[in-house]
C-alpha cells in the first residue's frame, strides 16, 4: 500500500504529535519517513522470541530470612549479568497508584496540541520536555512515539495540566526511588561489595530521577514502523510499567525477547552507569519498543542515576590489577548535555557499544585498551536518550 501523499515534505518537526496524525481518521499507511525497517532491517537480523525473564521477589529481598535474602541477591546477580533485565513482583506499590500514574500520563497526551506545545523542549536539560519520535534534530527516519520527560528528583517538576499530574507522579516516583535503593543494595552485594557501596559511589540520594512517559498510538503498518529504536539507558536502573499492551523487546543471546510482564509487576533494566561501576560485569541492556495496529500502548520509565556532575568509575575491587589502571576522563557531548565519566583501562582490547539505530544515545562509555597502547581515541555521537 502506498504511503499517503502530503502537500509538503512530511516532518514531525512541523506536524506535531504522532497521536494527532494516527487519530486523524484518514491514515491507512504510514508516511515514508516512518518506514524504519526499510532503512534499518539489514542491521537488525535478530529473531523475535518469547522467553521467561528473571523474576525478583522484592518482599523476600527486604523482609525475607537471611537465607531467602541471600538467594534473592544471587538471583539479582544472575539477572544483571546474564540479562541486564528482570521483573519485580511483590514490590508493595499499590496497583491503583500504578494505574493512576498511567492515567495522568494518558491525560497529558490527550491535551490539545497548543497545551502540550508549551512543553516542547529545545534543550536536553529542560526539566519538562515533550515531543515526538526519538531525536528529530538528527533523525532521517522517525519513530511512532510521543513522549514527555519530567525531572522529578532532586528537584521536582510537573506540567500544569492535568491538574493531578504532580501529586500522582510525585507519589509514584517517590515509591520507585525507595524501591531502587533496596535493589541497588542487593545488586551491590551480588558484586561482592558492601551493601551501600553503589549507593554511595553514585551519590544516589541526591541523584537524578526522570519520569519518561511514552505513547505509542495504533499504527496502520506496524511491520514497517518502530516505537523506539534499540538503545540503552542512562543511569543505574530504569523501572518501567505499562498498560496491558505489549511492545517492549530486550536483546538477549542474539535474539529480541518479547516481554510479557505479570500483572502489577515492574520491569527493571540495568543502565549505562551501573555497567561502568561493575566494570562491565553487569551489562547495560539494549532494548526497543515495537508498535501494533490494534490499540495504543503507554509506558512509564523512571530513570534513576547519579547527579549530572558526578564522575563515575569502576569499583576498585572489580578491576584487574595486572593491567594498567590509569583513569581516563571522558566527556561525551550528548546534544548539549555533557556527562563526565572516569573509565578504567583494565582489559586487553578496546570496547565500545553502539546503538543499532545508527547513533549512540549513551551518556557514558568504558574505554579499555591494551596497557601498552597509545591513548585510545573515542568518537561518540550524541542523541537524546
N, C-alpha and C positions, 0 to 999 in steps of 0.2 A: 504494500500500500504506500503510495507516495506521501511524502510529508506535506503539510499544508503550506501554501504559498503566502508569504507576508509581503505587504507593500514595501517594506523596508527591511534591511538585514535584521534578522532576529537576534536579540540580545537581552538577557535578564537584567542587564545594567539599565535598560530603558523601559522594560515592561513589567517591573515589579515582581511580585512573588510567583512561584510556580503554582501555588494554590489557586491564585486568580486565573492563571492560564488553564490549569487542569479542570477547574469547575466552570469554565465558560460555557459549556454545553455544546460546543461545536468542534471540539478536538477529538479526532478519530485516529490520529497518528502523531508521533512526537516530532517536533521541529528537528531539522537536520543537526543543529548544534547540540542536541541531547543524545545523539547516537553514539554512546560510549563504546559499545562492543565493536562497532565497525572500525573505530580507531585504535582500540586498546586490546582487542581479543588476542592478537599474536603474543602479547606479553602476559596473558593470563590463562595458561594451559591447564590449570588445576581443575580436577573434577570436583563436583559438589556432592557431599555425602552427609548422612545423619549419623552421629555417634553420641554416646553418652559422655558428657563432660564431667570433670571432677566436681564433687559436691562437698561443701564445708558446712558442718553443723555448728553455727555460731554459738548456740547455747552451751554446747559441750566445751567450746573454747574458753568461755568466760565463767561458766558455772559448773563444769564437769569435775569429776575426780581428777587427781593428778595423772592417773593412767589415761583417762579419757582425754585430758588436755594434751598430753604428750602425743597421743595418736593423731589428734587434730593438727598439731604442729607439724608432724610428719606428713600429713595429708596436704597441708599448705605448701610445704617444700616441694612435694611431688607435683602439685598443680602449677606452681610457679616455674619450676624447671622444665617440665615436660610440655605444658600447655601455655603458660602465661595467661591463664584464664580459668575461672571457676565460678560456680553458682553457690550462693549463700542461702541457707534455709535456717529457720528458727532464729531469725535475727532480731525479733522483738519490735520491729517497726510495724505499726498497725496497718492493715491493708487499706483501711479507709483513708489514712494520711497519704499513702502512695497513690491511691485513686484521685484524691483531691489535687495532688501535685500535677498529675496528668491532666486533670480537668482545667486548672487555671492556665496551663500552657496551651491547651487547645483553645481556650477563650482568648488568649493573646493572638493566636494565629487567625481567629475569626474576626478580629478587629478590622476596621476599614483600612485600606492601603494608606490613606493620609495619616491615620492614627499610628500605624506601625512605622510609617516613614520618618517619624520624629527620632526613631532609634536606629536608622540606617547608618552604621558607623563607617568612618573612613580610616580609623586607626585601630590596630590590633589591641591597644590598651584602653580603648573606650570601655568604661565599666558596664555599659549596657549597649549591646550592638546586635541588630538583627539584619538578616539578609537572605540571600538565596544561593544555591549551589554550594561551592566549597571555597573558592577564592577567585571571584570573577575578574580580578585585576590582572591575572596571569593566565587564566584558562582559555583554551580554544574549544574544549568540549565541556558542556555544563552538566550539572548533576541535579537529579529530580528531588530537590530538598530545599525547604525553607528552615531557617533556624533563628533562635535568639540565644545570645550568650550574655550571662549576667555574673559579674563579680559578687560573691556573697561572703567572702572572708579573706583577710581580716576586717575589711570594711564591707558593710552590707549595702547593696543597691537593689532597686526594684523599679520596673516601669510603673507609671501612674495607673495604668489600666492593664488588666482588670483590677478592680479595687482590692480584691483579696489575694492578689498575686504575692504581695510582700509577706503577709502573715503566713500563708501556706508554705511558700518556698523557704522562708526563714526557719520554720519549724522542721521541715523535711531535711534541709541541708544541715541543720544542727544535729539531728539524729544520725545522719550519714557520717558526719565528721566524727562523732563518738564511736561509731562502728569501725571506721577506718583506723582510728588509733589502736583499737584492740586487735584488728587484723595485722597492722604493722608490727605490733609487739610479737604476735605469733610468727610472722614472717622473719623477723629479726632472730628469734630463737631458732627457727629452722635453718638459718645460715650459720648457726653456732656462735652467734653474737649475743650480747646481753639484751634482754627484752626491750630496753629503752634506747638501744644504740641507734637504730634507724630514725626513730622519732627525734632524738636529739641532733643527730648528724644533719638532718634535713630541716631542723627548726620547724617542725610540723605545727607546733602550737600557734605560730604566727604565719603559717604558710598560706599560700594562695589556694582558694577554693572557687571553682567556677561552675555555675549551672549552665548546661548546654541542652536546650530543648530542640528536638528535630521533628519536623513534619514531612512525611513522605506521602503526597497525595496519590490517589488512584492513578495509574499510568496506563494509557491505552496500548502501549507496546513495551511491557516490562522486560522482554527478552533483549531489547536494544538499549534500554536506559540503565543508569546506575544511581542509587541514592547517595552514597558516599563512596569514593574510591578507596582502595586499600591504603591504610595508613596506620601509624602507631600514635600513641597519645603522649602529650607532655605530662610530667609529674611523676607521682609514685603509684597511685592506684586510681582507677576510674570505676565508679559504681553506676550501673545502668539499670533502669527499669523501663518497661514499655507497656503499651496496651496489648490486648490479646491478639496481636498481629505479628507474625514472624517476619524476619528480614535480615537479622544480624548473622553474619558468617565470619568465622575465625579460621585463620590459616593454621593447619596442623598436619605435620608429616606429609607435606606435598599435596594437601587437599584443602578445599574450603568446607568447613564443617558448619552446617546449618544448625543454629542454636534454638532449641525448643525449651525454654525455661519452665520450671514448675510454677504453679500459681503462687503469687505473693513472694516469690524468691527474688533475689537481687543478683545481677551479673557483675562480676568484678574482673578487670584485666590489669595486669602489671604494665607499667608505663616506663617511659624512657629513663627517668632519673633513678628509678629502682634498679633498672638494668645496670646503670653506672655504679650505684652503691654496692651492688652484689658482684661487681667486676665481671659482669656478663653471665654469671651463673643462672640468673633469672632473666628471661628474655622479655623484651617489650614486644608484645604480640601484634602482628598485622591483622587487621580486621576490616570489614567493609559492610555496607548495607545495600541490599537489593530491594526492588520495589515489586508491586503486584498490580493486577488490573481489576481487583475486586473491592478493596477498601483501603482507607488511609491508615498509615502506621504512625504512631507518635512514640518517641523515646525521650527519656531524660537521662543525660550522662552528667554525673557530678565528678569533675576532675579535682583531685586532691594532691598538692605538691608543695615544695618549698616556696619561699618568697622569691620574687623575681630577682633580687640581688644576691641570692645565696649561691655560692660556688659549691659544686658537688664533685666529690672524688670517691673512688672505690674505698671500701673499708680496708685499712691496712692489714687486718687479719686475713683478708681474702686475696692478697696479692702474692705473686711469685717472687721471692727474694733472689732467685737465681738470675733473674734478668733485671735490666735497668728499671728502676722505679722512679725515674725522673718525671716530675709533674710538668705537664704542658698546659698552659692556659689557652683555652679555645674561646672563640666568640663567634656565634653564628647570627647572621643578620636574617631575621625571620619577619619579613615585612619591615616594620620599624621597631620590632621587639628584639632586644639583644639579651641572650641568656649566657652568663659566664659559667664555664664548666672546667673543672680540673679533671683531666683524664690521665690515666697512668699507663705508661708503656710496659706491658707485662707479658706479652706473648710474641712469638717469632714471626708474626705476619701482621699486616695492616688490615684493619677490619672496619667496615662501614656499611650500614644498612641504607638501602634506598627504597623509597616508596614506589610501588609498582605502577602508580598512576603516572610516573614520569618525572615527578619532582618531589623533593622531600618536604615534609611538614614537621620534622623532628626539631625539637629545641636543643638537643644535645647529641653528642657523638662520642663514642670511645675511640681513642686512637691508640693502636698497639702495633708498634713497629719492631723490626729487628733491632736488638740492643746496639749493634754497631752501625746501623744505617743512619743516613742523614735524617734530619728532622723531616717527618712526612708532611707533604703539602696537602692541605684539606681544602676542597672546594665544595661548599654546601649551598644549595639553592633553597630559598625560603618560600614557604607558603603558609597560609593561616590555618593552623590545625584546630 
